[in-house]
């Protein structure tokens, strides 16, 4: 059914990509000691109840991987529950208001052209390394007011949030190997916070018209954020505004390449681009799964889930739920409505969704303008990160013509 993806060597554990439907919408796996939620309505219900399905994984992970891990492991906005999440989310949201995002469109277009101008080959483009990675991190640096010379450091921090192609990441056990991963993440956060401190100190003394100044001088409940909190929010911005966009852009090109007729129609009618981006987000979501932990015993999808249980929320599978999507295994850019869960739902809905959609549309438009021919290379297929938790090409070589 998905010959192209099989030929490209996509990880066989991406079962949702191959039309494999789970037997139940909610199921317990005794081997991994995890609950798995696959159904779309069940995903929506879960993501809409943060008091029951907590994002604070320390409720269970702290005890099972040693119990002595610093709380900083879970000080990211992604792992917070209200009220802490509520007060910090309001601050980050100022970075992605409709006006802020719309005003960035000319800059995004200029940056896209600049990056493509730097491509040395006239007939080959490595989409991820030469455009999809550097574009969103440059936009985030523009928002924060980070000097151009330091953008590589931001890019390295963003890359550290993602496993490499040599990693073989899978849900082998509830917390197997988690302690070493946790230590690595903590160290990366510490180093990045130390690096950011110079900019934080500078903005405290000399505020500028940028987002970093806004975070440094913002007050929450009458108190200003600490340097650690500011650094944590910047990490969130990198994840929300960089990784999702990087993967979305490459995945959209993969979708179009695998569906030549849709590619042709989109090239001829650019008004289809928003629908193409949206359907790509449903069809090949960058992140396949997220996680929650039950704060109390609850019922979901006809199952009773005890308290303090780790719950895997399979958004990619939910995006192909036949109860919600007609012909879910088909790529249909005209699909409407398209209530995919790629950007999550509820209080943790991706704060960078609007910016990501804009960057995707602008970048794709520019690619189609500049390259009359754009296609994958049979003898040089994409290389994918080996994980069932995300769908992401590490490299995506394309044959192009100008």
ChimeraX attribute file (.defattr): number of C-alpha atoms within 10 A of each C-alpha:
attribute: neighborCount
match mode: 1-to-1
recipient: residues
	/A:1	10
	/A:2	12
	/A:3	9
	/A:4	14
	/A:5	18
	/A:6	12
	/A:7	11
	/A:8	14
	/A:9	13
	/A:10	21
	/A:11	17
	/A:12	14
	/A:13	13
	/A:14	19
	/A:15	14
	/A:16	24
	/A:17	21
	/A:18	15
	/A:19	14
	/A:20	12
	/A:21	17
	/A:22	16
	/A:23	8
	/A:24	13
	/A:25	21
	/A:26	22
	/A:27	20
	/A:28	16
	/A:29	11
	/A:30	10
	/A:31	9
	/A:32	14
	/A:33	15
	/A:34	20
	/A:35	20
	/A:36	20
	/A:37	27
	/A:38	28
	/A:39	27
	/A:40	26
	/A:41	17
	/A:42	18
	/A:43	25
	/A:44	17
	/A:45	16
	/A:46	22
	/A:47	24
	/A:48	17
	/A:49	13
	/A:50	21
	/A:51	14
	/A:52	17
	/A:53	25
	/A:54	25
	/A:55	25
	/A:56	22
	/A:57	19
	/A:58	19
	/A:59	17
	/A:60	18
	/A:61	19
	/A:62	17
	/A:63	11
	/A:64	14
	/A:65	18
	/A:66	10
	/A:67	11
	/A:68	8
	/A:69	17
	/A:70	12
	/A:71	10
	/A:72	13
	/A:73	17
	/A:74	18
	/A:75	17
	/A:76	18
	/A:77	22
	/A:78	20
	/A:79	17
	/A:80	20
	/A:81	17
	/A:82	14
	/A:83	9
	/A:84	11
	/A:85	18
	/A:86	14
	/A:87	13
	/A:88	19
	/A:89	19
	/A:90	11
	/A:91	17
	/A:92	21
	/A:93	13
	/A:94	15
	/A:95	23
	/A:96	19
	/A:97	14
	/A:98	11
	/A:99	10
	/A:100	13
	/A:101	18
	/A:102	13
	/A:103	10
	/A:104	16
	/A:105	16
	/A:106	11
	/A:107	12
	/A:108	20
	/A:109	17
	/A:110	14
	/A:111	19
	/A:112	23
	/A:113	16
	/A:114	13
	/A:115	14
	/A:116	17
	/A:117	9
	/A:118	10
	/A:119	14
	/A:120	10
	/A:121	9
	/A:122	10
	/A:123	14
	/A:124	17
	/A:125	22
	/A:126	17
	/A:127	21
	/A:128	21
	/A:129	15
	/A:130	19
	/A:131	23
	/A:132	26
	/A:133	22
	/A:134	20
	/A:135	24
	/A:136	26
	/A:137	26
	/A:138	22
	/A:139	20
	/A:140	22
	/A:141	20
	/A:142	17
	/A:143	18
	/A:144	21
	/A:145	16
	/A:146	18
	/A:147	10
	/A:148	10
	/A:149	7
	/A:150	11
	/A:151	18
	/A:152	13
	/A:153	12
	/A:154	22
	/A:155	19
	/A:156	12
	/A:157	19
	/A:158	20
	/A:159	16
	/A:160	14
	/A:161	15
	/A:162	14
	/A:163	15
	/A:164	15
	/A:165	16
	/A:166	10
	/A:167	11
	/A:168	12
	/A:169	15
	/A:170	11
	/A:171	13
	/A:172	11
	/A:173	14
	/A:174	17
	/A:175	16
	/A:176	13
	/A:177	11
	/A:178	15
	/A:179	16
	/A:180	11
	/A:181	10
	/A:182	16
	/A:183	14
	/A:184	13
	/A:185	15
	/A:186	18
	/A:187	12
	/A:188	15
	/A:189	22
	/A:190	16
	/A:191	11
	/A:192	20
	/A:193	20
	/A:194	15
	/A:195	14
	/A:196	19
	/A:197	15
	/A:198	11
	/A:199	17
	/A:200	24
	/A:201	14
	/A:202	13
	/A:203	19
	/A:204	14
	/A:205	9
	/A:206	9
	/A:207	16
	/A:208	14
	/A:209	11
	/A:210	16
	/A:211	22
	/A:212	26
	/A:213	21
	/A:214	19
	/A:215	26
	/A:216	22
	/A:217	16
	/A:218	15
	/A:219	13
	/A:220	12
	/A:221	7
	/A:222	7
	/A:223	9
	/A:224	14
	/A:225	16
	/A:226	12
	/A:227	19
	/A:228	19
	/A:229	18
	/A:230	22
	/A:231	25
	/A:232	21
	/A:233	22
	/A:234	23
	/A:235	21
	/A:236	20
	/A:237	24
	/A:238	23
	/A:239	22
	/A:240	21
	/A:241	25
	/A:242	27
	/A:243	23
	/A:244	24
	/A:245	26
	/A:246	26
	/A:247	24
	/A:248	27
	/A:249	26
	/A:250	25
	/A:251	23
	/A:252	22
	/A:253	22
	/A:254	20
	/A:255	22
	/A:256	19
	/A:257	17
	/A:258	18
	/A:259	14
	/A:260	12
	/A:261	11
	/A:262	18
	/A:263	18
	/A:264	12
	/A:265	12
	/A:266	19
	/A:267	18
	/A:268	11
	/A:269	10
	/A:270	15
	/A:271	10
	/A:272	16
	/A:273	20
	/A:274	16
	/A:275	19
	/A:276	25
	/A:277	24
	/A:278	23
	/A:279	25
	/A:280	25
	/A:281	27
	/A:282	26
	/A:283	26
	/A:284	25
	/A:285	27
	/A:286	26
	/A:287	22
	/A:288	22
	/A:289	21
	/A:290	15
	/A:291	20
	/A:292	22
	/A:293	25
	/A:294	24
	/A:295	19
	/A:296	15
	/A:297	13
	/A:298	13
	/A:299	10
	/A:300	16
	/A:301	17
	/A:302	11
	/A:303	12
	/A:304	11
	/A:305	20
	/A:306	14
	/A:307	16
	/A:308	19
	/A:309	20
	/A:310	25
	/A:311	23
	/A:312	21
	/A:313	26
	/A:314	23
	/A:315	27
	/A:316	31
	/A:317	29
	/A:318	30
	/A:319	29
	/A:320	26
	/A:321	23
	/A:322	14
	/A:323	12
	/A:324	17
	/A:325	19
	/A:326	12
	/A:327	12
	/A:328	18
	/A:329	19
	/A:330	13
	/A:331	19
	/A:332	20
	/A:333	20
	/A:334	14
	/A:335	14
	/A:336	11
	/A:337	8
	/A:338	17
	/A:339	14
	/A:340	23
	/A:341	22
	/A:342	26
	/A:343	20
	/A:344	20
	/A:345	17
	/A:346	14
	/A:347	17
	/A:348	20
	/A:349	16
	/A:350	21
	/A:351	22
	/A:352	24
	/A:353	18
	/A:354	16
	/A:355	26
	/A:356	24
	/A:357	20
	/A:358	19
	/A:359	27
	/A:360	25
	/A:361	22
	/A:362	18
	/A:363	22
	/A:364	21
	/A:365	16
	/A:366	16
	/A:367	18
	/A:368	16
	/A:369	12
	/A:370	15
	/A:371	14
	/A:372	11
	/A:373	14
	/A:374	21
	/A:375	19
	/A:376	20
	/A:377	14
	/A:378	12
	/A:379	7
	/A:380	13
	/A:381	16
	/A:382	24
	/A:383	16
	/A:384	20
	/A:385	22
	/A:386	25
	/A:387	23
	/A:388	20
	/A:389	19
	/A:390	22
	/A:391	23
	/A:392	28
	/A:393	22
	/A:394	19
	/A:395	20
	/A:396	24
	/A:397	22
	/A:398	21
	/A:399	17
	/A:400	19
	/A:401	14
	/A:402	10
